[in-house]
Amino acid sequence: MLVRQFVVVALLLWGASAQAQLTIEITRGVDNPTPIAIVPMGWNGPALDEDISAIISANLLRSGLFDPLSRNDMLSFPTSGSDVHFRDWRVLGTEYLLVGNIEQRGDRYHVSFELFDVLGQSRLMARQTIDGSAGQLRDIAHTISDRIYETLTGVRGAFATEIVFVEAFHEEGTAEPSLYRLMLADADGARPRMLLESSEPILSPAWSPDGERIAYVSFETSRPAIFVQDLATGERQQITDFQGLNGAPAWSPDGTKLAMVLSRDGNPEIYTIDVRTRELTRITNHFAIDTEPSWTPDGKGIIFTSNRGGRPQIYQVTLANGRVERLTFEGNFNASARLTADGKHMVMVHQRGGVFHIAVQDLETGVVRILSETDWDESPTIAPNGAMLMYATRQNGKGILAAVSLDAGTRFRLPSEQGDVREPAWSPYFD
């Protein structure tokens, strides 16, 4: 299937399918997750639209590293440090404890919280306050989750990030989708918002490094073209209009250029274009198919998929001198590569035993590890903290999104309530 898709990608016919509200299904966590209690926030008003404590618990549970205590098992519900009796929480086997309170002042909500080490009977996080509107309560919950995660793991959290993905709708009895949507959602699949709707395919969404723009491929002009859309204003710019293939946009780390695949000279090659000046630079020059570019973190090179060796493998080109180096040698099919932010690991689609999985390769040792347990996996994208990656796969005949940690110890799925989803792209941090 993916061998066929590799050729289809080069022809810019790689299909996208999807559908909206995503729900979390945790399938695996680490063997000994850390017990933590997220006490319901104190609040004296009517029921709020968002349960901040429940969102925090769900975030930490989804990471696979924590085991939040059920509210039904809590012996008390403190809202400040002065109300905490560590003995009660030790009896329950809890190692860490978050307490907090919500106050409304006008149309703003002030959320205060503290984090405690139960065994050490000490405060790990002094009382902090975040304020926002009613519509920002979920954002506040994600921010608190990030702070807890970083305090306890030493790794920055990524709960306050977002994902984009493509969904496609099929009319009954038809094989090809009749409607496509480019969707934006929280990293946990909540609050899906539509960015673009079209009767023509939408492919390959990619975030700008500042998180303010999305590049993607649209067929709305009767042939594939690359567009850039501003998320704040919705303003769109068509970046390319070349004959033939215009596909697979990838932002440079500084946000000034896009790498892409063009066949304007007769063969699919990697190019870069300056987003502001539209200056075009050809990067590869080979009779084979070169596709799926992705930048190295330092911006000095581009990795890409090519069949110049006979089968799809991953290569890297150094921009300063044009030198091309092959990166993958294990297996006869490797594609759709992305590098972690530190440049030490590469995730990709890897064929083993006739099945296509998501795999990670240590670039220093060359060791390849299979991360996914599903079949027909594709389109990997990495969280900005490098802890998790998301990809597209199938479950019960439907396209879904799935996620796995880089050590394969944690897994969860994000199936849609109504249809198929494809081509996820994880956002950068927004600060």
Secondary structure, DSSP 8 states (H G I E B T S, - for coil): -HHHHHHHHHTT-----B-S-B--EEEE--SS-EEEEE---B--SS--SS-HHHHHHHHHHHHSSEEE--GGG-S---SSGGG--HHHHHHTT-SEEEEEEEEEETTEEEEEEEEEETTTTEEEEEEEEEEE-GGGHHHHHHHHHHHHHHHHHSS---TT-EEEEEEEE--TT-SS-SEEEEEEEETTS-S-EEEEEESS-EEEEEE-TTSSEEEEEE-TTSS-EEEEEETTT--EEE----SS-EEEEEE-TTSSEEEEEE-TTSS-EEEEEETTT--EEE----SS-EEEEEE-TTSSEEEEEE-TTSS-EEEEEETTT--EEE---SSS-EEEEEE-TTSSEEEEEEEETTEEEEEEEETTT--EEE---SSS-EEEEE-TTSSEEEEEEEETTEEEEEEEETTS--EEEE-BSSSEEEEEEE-----
